[in-house]
Amino acid sequence: MFLKKMKDPAFWEKVRTDKTYAPTLAAMKELYEKECNDPIVELPYTVAADFALSGDRVTGEAFYFKRRRMLSISAVLSMIYPDEKSYFNKMQDYLFAVCNEYSWEIPAHIPNMVDYIPDDIDLFAAETGYCLSEIYAILEDRLDPLIKTRIKMEVERRIILPFSNFERRFWWLGVRSNWASVCAGSVAAAFMYLFPERFYEVKPRIDQAIQNFLASYRESGYCYEGISYWEYGFGFFVTYAQMLYDFTNGKENLFDNEKVKAIATFPQKAFLSGSALVSFSDGMTEGTLSRGLFHFLAHQYPEDVIPVPQPDFSPINYGGRWNLGIRGFAWFDPSTEKISETLTDYSKDAEWLIYRTPRFGFAAKGGTNWEAHNHNDVASFIFATGGKQVFADIGAGEYTRQYFQEEFRYQYFNPSSRSHSVPILFGNYQKTGGNYRANGTVYDGKSMTFDFASAYDITQVKGLQRTFAPNESGVTITDEITYAEGVTPKKGDFTERFALLVEPRVQGNRIFAGDAVATFTGADAPTISVETVGRHNNLGDPYPVYLVDFPVTGTKFTLRIEPKTK
């Protein structure tokens, strides 16, 4: 059982002494010295109120998430090194500070700050309740009485009582997205840890949300929201399912489900080359995922889940995701890791094709322009080699209020088709909505083909067929256009656009970019422009995206991409 393991001094002795954990311990101590010695700063009113005025999320959330990251670091170090009083004292300072916060929600999730009563439950209020409850449960014998009282009082006030009021309608109970599992799983944990006698009163509401979360996935287990949202939403589902199994002494096993097993296999398909990831929708172009989560799922489904070897894990990310952070230790078992360099996988319901070899990885999608965390990206693709995306799907942009408002979202570069490797037709980019989609998608075991003229909805074009044909040496992308009767296109009416994260160099009919080389036919020499893009949640400096635009000379264009010969 998880809780028993976390309370076992012998386990933490192993963490302290086993060389396998040494890089992680060093990284955590470095983080502690870098950030935990700073004074605990309250969120200034002017910063909290700024979101309502400007839509800026970055400044205020930096305060919020740093505090939780520091709490997570100091709490884990308190468990690893129980004799180091400084870690424990700092953790209690952060626990007290979080209990004193005006709100556990972030401003972006509060509809009206003026009339706000801080007892609503968003993603991060729920996570906070989870984190405090689990720390309480693990360290109950060591926490000061006042800290224990404050934790129980604040979790009850902000989580338990509002959720126990069945007249309160939390919108996320009925949605098919990561919100359902994160919120419901976190709320359930607070009940199970601090008020277990009341859990079964609210369990029907938890069950409703969990089933809605699972319904957000198709039978193939693919996550339209991207791999980072898989880790977030499914990670909370897994931690809840494990807790429920323990709480019911094995009577309720949510892992005994074919769809859950399919979802568990998604991340092993999402790594294309090194740390380069499939980044459709608001995904990340590269990164690592929770190895502890991978290892746990490999034990649940040993014949199906193949954890991908990654660099030494750091259990604390920018947001201080507590549940997977602590389970990075509890579930860590590198013996489950295997090498799976070759893969061909097609999802009929998601209309994604993923193809991986030891030298490169490729992903392509059909689908619609009305998906979770939607981008206007029908026919987008990724070619990664040398551990990097070269022909890229740049994924999530900087989250602001307007980024999630439909009337503004597609004015942003990232979610618009301007940032994707898809054509521009008569000056038009793809449109937003479920009718703007790929039609007649077919995968025959060798190539994926569909028509996506409807993604543009313009009268000049009758058909636009794209074919992706990967093989061991590279990928061929072929586009064939059919113009409407009476239309005589001029140069530039059919422009092929490709987005790259590596600066390209054109030489004749070839493009050299990083560890990839591409050969094109059916177009004049391309023009290259650069768009500077801010990183998701401001995590790093802005970066360049290279846009390569080919004026097509006829009705057929072909691009062959291969990894550079070493």
Summary of the structure (lengths in Angstrom):
residues: 566
radius of gyration: 24.8
end to end distance: 49.5
largest distance: 82.2
contacts: 1896
relative contact order: 0.08
helix: 41%
strand: 20%
